[in-house]
């Protein structure tokens, strides 16, 4: 939300004529970074979804993969936004639940709504794997956000010293 408000403020300055090109450039760069992070997260999620079903055909059960690879995909680019890390965590959770539903829907009703209403009836190992995938989906972009903030502070300190 903060990113969106910064972009709106930068465009308002631009239309008033008192544009600070640095602000607009910074907002557009941050928007591009966030879009790249989300795009890489989507690609990682698709790879994780396909890898899960490949493992199932091999006789293995790796439900961490969809959410985990979504998070690893999101970690390819750095972002400064906490909202992106939270969005990746929620997408990883949703992808884990969706993958389990596609793999093993309930016998009583194979609808997604029924599955989500009765998710608490899943085996504990299944819920743990979905949760760990969601945690990885959040944690990787969150850590990259912190690394990016540290690097930015270091760069600013170097500029001040010059």
C-alpha angles and dihedrals in degrees: 000000000000089000092053092050091050091052092048091049091049092051091047089054089049093053092046089054096240093102120164101208091202091061093048092045091048092050093048091047090051091047090051091049092050091049091050091049092051092045092051089046090055091049091048090049092052091049090049092049091051092043091052093056091044089054090048089056087053090053097257131118115216107161090159090071102078095052095033095052090045088058093044089050090051089052093063090086128036122240132184094208122105088195091065092053091049091046090051091050092051092046090050091051091048092047092050091052092045092049092051090048091052090046100045117005117184116274094226093059127357095202122121092232092055090047093052092046091053100036090120088069093066119109114273093242089056092050091047092051092049090048093049090049090051091048091053089046089058101034101054096055089039092056091045087052090055092047090051092050092050092049090048092051090048091051092049091049090051091051092051092051092054 
